[in-house]
């Protein structure tokens, strides 16, 4: 018998969105809907499992956890990469790591939901109306504003297209962005991060978290932004220095922020971001759509079946 654990299925949908019956009849599948933090609790929970499926970066797999799971043979993550897995440690402990495909548009679509929520004060007006009020704020037009995109890759380029459709001027920047790539996306290339921050009315982040992008936006960068500007982050929390962001919004250095990602997830109940009026907060749902989850879980099943057949697919190997 092979024991399979599926972690962090918050919506309890994993069994419904894929055909798990294709796995061997003696497979025992256990789905966990809660989030459990820490190496020791996770090691205790997973001690008897041969295969573990994880959702994106919700549960980290550091070396210390691999060391405590001698039975683990296969780890399947949704998505094609997962920065919270120590791939070298997995290899050292004989654990195969596989990934899946996903959706290219879901996060870009959410970014626009957040931008519109900020600019037209949609969550605020919804709450006020339920409390008996009527028309309490003034929104802002998008047409004629400048959209600053940090990253014009797969997601940023999609966000650029919508910005252009709204009549916005689109400016892009990243460490490797060329003028030619920016032009392909209908955007101008900012000469520097500072130039983009000074010009933009809305700054939306679409970069991969790395040593180069961690704390990319901090106190200095907030000081360059217009006091009327908004920040949107659907990428990864640590790209923005969270303490500097809270301070900037408390001081009115920027007009507000819409966030789908945070340094610590789930966001602690007492986090100061929860108490700020000039924010729109969502719980890392950029990829949380039915279509995306169908791909995630269907390909997770495929990965498990292929591994059990002795021919693993979509293997994620450590970088040399």
ChimeraX attribute file (.defattr): number of C-alpha atoms within 10 A of each C-alpha:
attribute: neighborCount
match mode: 1-to-1
recipient: residues
	/A:1	9
	/A:2	15
	/A:3	17
	/A:4	22
	/A:5	20
	/A:6	21
	/A:7	22
	/A:8	21
	/A:9	18
	/A:10	13
	/A:11	9
	/A:12	13
	/A:13	15
	/A:14	22
	/A:15	16
	/A:16	10
	/A:17	17
	/A:18	19
	/A:19	14
	/A:20	20
	/A:21	10
	/A:22	11
	/A:23	17
	/A:24	13
	/A:25	10
	/A:26	9
	/A:27	14
	/A:28	13
	/A:29	17
	/A:30	14
	/A:31	18
	/A:32	16
	/A:33	15
	/A:34	12
	/A:35	14
	/A:36	15
	/A:37	13
	/A:38	11
	/A:39	18
	/A:40	12
	/A:41	11
	/A:42	18
	/A:43	16
	/A:44	11
	/A:45	14
	/A:46	20
	/A:47	13
	/A:48	16
	/A:49	20
	/A:50	19
	/A:51	22
	/A:52	22
	/A:53	25
	/A:54	23
	/A:55	19
	/A:56	21
	/A:57	17
	/A:58	19
	/A:59	19
	/A:60	18
	/A:61	22
	/A:62	16
	/A:63	17
	/A:64	13
	/A:65	20
	/A:66	22
	/A:67	14
	/A:68	16
	/A:69	20
	/A:70	15
	/A:71	17
	/A:72	23
	/A:73	17
	/A:74	23
	/A:75	25
	/A:76	25
	/A:77	28
	/A:78	23
	/A:79	22
	/A:80	14
	/A:81	17
	/A:82	19
	/A:83	13
	/A:84	13
	/A:85	21
	/A:86	17
	/A:87	21
	/A:88	16
	/A:89	18
	/A:90	24
	/A:91	14
	/A:92	11
	/A:93	17
	/A:94	15
	/A:95	21
	/A:96	19
	/A:97	25
	/A:98	25
	/A:99	24
	/A:100	23
	/A:101	19
	/A:102	19
	/A:103	18
	/A:104	13
	/A:105	15
	/A:106	18
	/A:107	24
	/A:108	23
	/A:109	16
	/A:110	19
	/A:111	25
	/A:112	16
	/A:113	13
	/A:114	27
	/A:115	23
	/A:116	18
	/A:117	18
	/A:118	25
	/A:119	18
	/A:120	17
	/A:121	20
	/A:122	17
	/A:123	16
	/A:124	17
	/A:125	18
	/A:126	13
	/A:127	11
	/A:128	15
	/A:129	13
	/A:130	9
	/A:131	9
	/A:132	7
	/A:133	11
	/A:134	11
	/A:135	9
	/A:136	11
	/A:137	11
	/A:138	10
	/A:139	13
	/A:140	11
	/A:141	13
	/A:142	20
	/A:143	13
	/A:144	12
	/A:145	18
	/A:146	21
	/A:147	27
	/A:148	31
	/A:149	28
	/A:150	23
	/A:151	22
	/A:152	27
	/A:153	17
	/A:154	13
	/A:155	20
	/A:156	21
	/A:157	22
	/A:158	17
	/A:159	25
	/A:160	26
	/A:161	15
	/A:162	15
	/A:163	22
	/A:164	19
	/A:165	10
	/A:166	14
	/A:167	14
	/A:168	20
	/A:169	21
	/A:170	26
	/A:171	28
	/A:172	32
	/A:173	27
	/A:174	19
	/A:175	11
	/A:176	9
	/A:177	17
	/A:178	17
	/A:179	15
	/A:180	12
	/A:181	17
	/A:182	22
	/A:183	13
	/A:184	12
	/A:185	20
	/A:186	18
	/A:187	25
	/A:188	20
	/A:189	23
	/A:190	23
	/A:191	15
	/A:192	12
	/A:193	18
	/A:194	16
	/A:195	16
	/A:196	25
	/A:197	27
	/A:198	16
	/A:199	19
	/A:200	24
	/A:201	25
	/A:202	27
	/A:203	24
	/A:204	29
	/A:205	24
	/A:206	26
	/A:207	22
	/A:208	15
	/A:209	16
	/A:210	13
	/A:211	9
	/A:212	10
	/A:213	16
	/A:214	16
	/A:215	17
	/A:216	17
	/A:217	19
	/A:218	17
	/A:219	19
	/A:220	11
	/A:221	16
	/A:222	22
	/A:223	15
	/A:224	17
	/A:225	24
	/A:226	17
	/A:227	17
	/A:228	13
	/A:229	22
	/A:230	24
	/A:231	26
	/A:232	24
	/A:233	23
	/A:234	24
	/A:235	24
	/A:236	21
	/A:237	20
	/A:238	18
	/A:239	25
	/A:240	24
	/A:241	17
	/A:242	19
	/A:243	12
	/A:244	17
	/A:245	22
	/A:246	18
	/A:247	15
	/A:248	19
	/A:249	21
	/A:250	17
	/A:251	11
	/A:252	13
	/A:253	19
	/A:254	23
	/A:255	22
	/A:256	25
	/A:257	26
	/A:258	23
	/A:259	23
	/A:260	21
	/A:261	24
	/A:262	24
	/A:263	13
	/A:264	11
	/A:265	15
	/A:266	13
	/A:267	14
	/A:268	11
	/A:269	8
	/A:270	8
	/A:271	11
	/A:272	13
	/A:273	23
	/A:274	13
	/A:275	9
	/A:276	14
	/A:277	12
	/A:278	19
	/A:279	24
	/A:280	22
	/A:281	16
	/A:282	15
	/A:283	13
	/A:284	20
	/A:285	13
	/A:286	19
	/A:287	21
	/A:288	15
	/A:289	12
	/A:290	12
	/A:291	13
	/A:292	20
	/A:293	21
	/A:294	19
	/A:295	19
	/A:296	25
	/A:297	28
	/A:298	19
	/A:299	24
	/A:300	27
	/A:301	21
	/A:302	21
	/A:303	26
	/A:304	24
	/A:305	18
	/A:306	15
	/A:307	18
	/A:308	14
	/A:309	10
	/A:310	9
	/A:311	10
	/A:312	17
	/A:313	17
	/A:314	17
	/A:315	16
	/A:316	18
	/A:317	14
	/A:318	13
	/A:319	6
	/A:320	4
